[in-house]
């Protein structure tokens, strides 16, 4: 009877050792799967970081392109302003020349009128002077209108640049 008991005891111990070996194998398999998951997570994180970097680079390039376009537009606007200023200066010079010519003509006519003496000569001279004065007034009005138009154009351009 004792031998039988010993035998049965040995058998139980052997079965327990086999169960422990199976549990160790299962733990090793679970550890290998967890390593794979960690590697996959690391790869995903790396991919996400790369995508974020690419998006940031694209965003920076887009901003730089927009800034360059704005600078070009500003330069074009400045060029147009310079052209307008030059045109205005030319117009002013032309107006001054016209005024000088008119003054010279008036002086010549006055001298002629004085030379003709009294009566009809003076009457004709006065009529011509009135016509010239009217012409001068009309020219001045036209000049004022042109200046107003130029000022309006400049204001519109400044507003466009601000936008």
C-alpha positions in Angstrom: 0.0 0.0 0.0 2.8 2.4 0.7 4.4 1.7 -2.6 1.1 2.5 -4.3 0.9 5.7 -2.4 4.4 6.7 -3.4 3.7 6.0 -7.0 0.6 8.0 -7.0 2.5 10.9 -5.3 5.1 10.8 -8.0 2.5 10.9 -10.7 0.8 13.9 -9.2 4.1 15.7 -9.0 4.9 15.0 -12.6 1.6 16.3 -13.7 2.1 19.5 -11.8 5.5 20.0 -13.5 3.9 19.5 -16.9 1.3 22.1 -16.2 3.9 24.6 -15.1 5.8 24.1 -18.3 2.7 24.7 -20.3 2.1 28.0 -18.4 5.6 29.1 -19.1 5.2 28.5 -22.8 2.0 30.5 -22.9 3.7 33.4 -21.1 6.5 33.4 -23.6 4.0 33.6 -26.5 2.1 36.5 -24.8 5.4 38.4 -24.3 6.3 38.0 -28.0 2.9 39.3 -29.1 3.2 42.4 -26.8 6.6 43.2 -28.4 5.0 43.1 -31.8 2.3 45.5 -30.7 4.9 47.8 -29.2 6.8 47.8 -32.5 3.7 48.5 -34.5 2.8 51.4 -32.2 6.3 52.8 -32.6 6.0 52.6 -36.4 2.7 54.3 -36.4 4.0 57.1 -34.2 7.0 57.6 -36.5 4.7 57.7 -39.5 2.4 60.3 -37.8 5.4 62.4 -36.9 6.7 62.3 -40.5 3.3 63.3 -41.8 3.1 66.2 -39.3 6.6 67.4 -40.4 5.6 67.2 -44.1 2.4 69.2 -43.4 4.3 71.8 -41.5 6.9 72.2 -44.3 4.1 72.5 -46.9 2.4 75.1 -44.7 5.6 77.1 -44.4 6.1 77.0 -48.2 2.6 78.2 -48.7 3.1 81.1 -46.4 6.3 82.1 -48.1 4.7 82.0 -51.5 1.9 84.2 -50.3 4.3 86.7 -48.8 6.3 86.9 -52.1 3.1 87.5 -54.0 2.1 90.3 -51.6 5.6 91.9 -51.9 5.3 91.8 -55.7 1.9 93.4 -55.6 3.2 96.1 -53.3 6.1 96.8 -55.7 3.7 97.0 -58.6 1.5 99.4 -56.6 4.5 101.6 -55.8 5.5 101.5 -59.5 2.0 102.7 -60.5 2.1 105.5 -57.9 5.5 106.7 -59.3 4.1 106.7 -62.8 1.1 108.7 -61.7 3.3 111.2 -59.9 5.4 111.6 -63.0 2.3 112.2 -65.1 1.1 114.7 -62.6 4.4 116.6 -62.6 4.3 116.6 -66.4 0.8 118.0 -66.4 1.7 120.7 -64.0 4.7 121.7 -66.1 2.5 121.8 -69.2 0.0 124.0 -67.3 2.7 126.3 -66.1 4.0 126.6 -69.7 0.4 127.4 -71.0 -0.1 130.0 -68.3 3.2 131.6 -69.2 2.3 131.6 -72.9 -1.1 133.2 -72.0 0.5 135.9 -69.9 2.9 136.7 -72.8 0.0 136.9 -75.2 -1.9 139.1 -72.9 1.0 141.4 -72.5 1.5 141.6 -76.3 -2.2 142.3 -76.8 -2.2 145.0 -74.1 0.8 146.6 -75.8 -1.0 146.5 -79.2 -4.2 147.9 -77.7 -2.3 150.8 -76.1 -0.6 151.4 -79.5 -3.9 151.6 -81.3 -5.0 154.3 -78.9 -8.5 155.2 -77.8 -11.9 154.3 -79.2 -12.4 151.2 -81.3 -8.9 149.8 -80.6 -9.4 149.8 -76.9 -12.9 148.2 -77.3 -11.5 145.4 -79.4 -8.7 144.9 -77.0 -11.1 144.7 -74.1 -13.3 142.1 -75.9 -10.3 139.9 -76.7 -9.2 140.2 -73.1 -12.6 139.0 -71.8 -12.5 136.0 -74.2 -9.0 135.1 -73.0 -10.1 135.4 -69.4 -13.0 133.1 -70.0 -10.7 130.6 -71.7 -8.3 130.8 -68.8 -11.2 130.2 -66.3 -12.4 127.2 -68.4 -8.8 125.8 -68.5 -8.5 126.2 -64.7 -11.8 124.4 -64.1 -10.6 121.6 -66.3 -7.3 121.4 -64.4 -9.2 121.3 -61.1 -11.4 118.5 -62.4 -8.3 116.5 -63.5 -6.7 117.0 -60.1 -9.8 115.8 -58.3 -10.0 112.7 -60.5 -6.3 111.9 -59.8 -6.9 112.3 -56.1 -9.9 109.9 -56.3 -7.8 107.4 -58.2 -5.0 107.6 -55.6 -7.5 107.1 -52.8 -9.0 104.0 -54.5 -5.5 102.5 -55.0 -4.6 103.1 -51.4 -7.8 101.3 -50.3 -7.1 98.4 -52.6 -3.5 98.1 -51.1 -4.9 98.1 -47.6 -7.2 95.2 -48.4 
